Amino acid sequence: MKTPSELLSSVHRHLAANEPRLIGWRRDFHQHPELGNRETRTSGIVADHLDRLGLKVTTGVAHTGVVALLQGGRDGRVVGLRADMDALPITEQIDVPFRSHARTTYNGETVGVMHACGHDGHTAILMAVAEALAQHRNDLPGTVKFIFQPAEEGVPDGEDGGAAMMIREGVLDGPKPDIVMGLHLVSPVPSNQILFFKGPMLASSDVVSISLKGRQTHGARPWAGIDPIVSAAQIVLGLQTIVSRQVDVARQPSVLSVTILKGGIRHNIIPETVELGGTLRTFDESMRQDIHARIKRTAELIAASSGVQADVTVKTQYPVTFSNAELTERILPALQRAAGPENVRLGTKLMAADDFAFFGHHLPTTYFVVGCAPPDQDPAVGEPNHSPRFFVDERCLLLGARALSAAALDLLHGA
């Protein structure tokens, strides 16, 4: 039986020796991205890999999710490790040999598909960690539950999916993990750095939808109709005053962004309808509900002032993501061993959101960030997640696998 130190060293040697395969998996997923609830190819590769490792594999969880159990040689706690698999409706603009040329339909529109948020890396990292730990199963004091989750970025209108659906379908049962841990690749954080968090770290997320109806008319005779485009423009500007002028952002940060504006098909026709959409991010539930009311009031009253009808909905999506402070302290030495103490630092709140948050409503969770930008890159010019120019410095993949495996072993050993 290996000591904890010997076990970690052996696991890390295995990961280093298999880094080319880790990178290869990530590149393959990157070249063949799939949107939420459509990750059939990705989940098939994952399931086949886990099955070859001799794990107990369950497929079809929340449509395309994969769950696998690794039973160690001794009884102990159950540690869940989660990775998300889905891509985004974005057309890639990075010229790499494994660039995505995928196209599909999303909410009725033809779109490009790209792993613009690092989920291809997350999936590859967890595959590598599963293999490394499986090679040492007899020395593991406990059980590892590998959770490969679909649809973190959301699903097409009218569908269900993601972490909440996995939980409803029993991902946290048989056996129930004592802890669930995740990681995320983030740019422009350098690829040799890890950020840890204590307490709330990612914002809640809500989906804002505003439908405006006027009366169509000729573009040369605006007085003969009711123009929803002008109202839409006024509403976009009005919504910006909610965060900047109406709520106390010194207490907790919040962000309200309009990201969709659709209306019109011809230069000389004022259309009947316009659609607006956006996202709200908050860290405080009372502030969240207050902003919901302000969004509805602002849009409806601006529209009414010109005779436009407004249908406003704000749909809650994800709660705040927490990284349990006690668990963070327990995995911090592992993160420092993986990256070096000088490259591990406390992060500040991020306005991004993640449906990993739902796991934290059922059991303790911890979550850390691995940088994926080249260390010599100026952070001011780095492309963020969700950009068509999002770039992953693949040196971060081995670091992520080292950190995740080291943290999992510490939690299994009761550190």
C-alpha positions, 0 to 999 in steps of 0.5 A: 500500500502506497503512502499518500505522498507516494500515491500522489507522485505516482499519479502525477507521473502517470499524468505527465507520461500521458500528456500527449493523449490529454492534449489529443482528447482536447483537440478532438473535442474542440474540432467536433463541438456539440451544443447542450443536450446534443453531446452524443459523440463526446459522451460516447467517447467519454463512456467508452474510455471509462468503460475500458478503465473498468469503471461502473458507467451509467449513460443517458443521464439528463439526455447525454450525461455520463457518470462513472464510479471508481471504487478504491481498495479501502472504504472511505468517503465519496468524492465527486468530480465534475466536468461539463461537455457542451460547446457554444453557438459561436463561429470560431475565428482562431486559426489552429489545425483543429479549428471547428468548422461545425454548423448546426441549428440553435433556436431556429437559426443556423450557427457555428459551434465552438468550444469557446469556454474551455469545456473541451479541456474540462472533459479531457482533464477529467478523462485523464484524472479518471485513468490515472486514479483507476491505475491506482485503485487499490491504493485509493481510500474511498470512492470517486464519482466522475460526473460528465455533465451536458448542457452547462451553457443552457439548452434550446428553448423548451428543453430541460437539461444540465446539472439540475436535471442530472440531480433530479435523475439521481446523479447524487445517489447510489452512492451520494458524494460527500463532496463535489469538486469542479474546475474551470479554464479561464482566460486571460488568467495565465496558464501557470496559475490557479485561483481559489475561492472562499464563499460566493465566487460566481454570480447567479444568472437570469435570462431576460426576454422582452417582446415588443409589438408595434404596428408595421408601416412604410419606413417613409411614413413612420407616423402611420404606424407604431415603431417598436425599434425606437422603443427598443433602443430607448429600452436598451438605454433605460435598462443600463440605468438600473445598475448604474443609477438605481441599485447599490453596487457598493454592497454587491456587484451586479451586471445587466447586459442586453445581448440580443436585439432582433427586428426588421427584414427590409430597409424601408419597412418599420417592423411589427415586432422587435425582440430583446434579450439579455442576462442579469448577474447578481450575488444578493437575492434581494437585489436580484428580485428588486432588479427583476421588478425594475427591468419589467417596469422600465421596459413596460413604461418606456414602451407604453410611452409610444404605444408599443406593447411590451411582454417582459419575462425574467427567468431565473437560470442558475443560483450563486456558485459557492466554494466552501471555505473549509473545503478550499482550505483543505485542497489549498496545499494540493493546488500549491503542490500542483502549480507551486505556491507562488502561482496559487492565489485567492480570486475575487468574485467573477460575474460569470455563472455556472450551473455547478451551483446546483450541486452546492444546494445538496452538499458541500462543493469546492471549485477552482480556476485554472488559467489558460492564457499564455503566461507572456501574454498581456492580460489587456489583450487576452480574449475572454471566455465566450469570445470567437477568439478564445484560445487555450494554452494547452500547458494548462491541461496538465496543470488542471489534471495535476491539481484536480487529482491532487485535491481529490486524493487529499479529500479522499485521505481526509486532509 
